Amino acid sequence: MSSVNPPGIAGAVSLSTGTLAATPAKIHDAAQQFEALLLGQILHSVHDGDSGWLGSGGDSSSGCAGDYAEQQLAASIAQHGGLGLAKLISDGLERSGR
């Protein structure tokens, strides 16, 4: 069976085996993105959806701005160590890949 990769992801995925070429940097980046996603969900659940960002009771544009602020805050927290989940996940994945 030949391994043909679609344009744009050449070398990233082997279609014949379905495996990713995972480097420690890629693993850490994916784990950090996952932690940011999780932190974003936690931040989003902290405030009531009807009351706006920080309870200001804003309109839909302030709700959109609040969502963006939550995502950026979550990404920043994750990039600076976060809850430590990214390190735990990447360490576990690197050990299982050996």
Secondary structure, DSSP 8 states (H G I E B T S, - for coil): ------TT-TTTEETTTTEE---HHHHHHHHHHHHHHHHHHHHHHHS-TTS-GGG----HHHHHHHHHHHHHHHHHHHHTTTTSHHHHHHHHHHHHT-
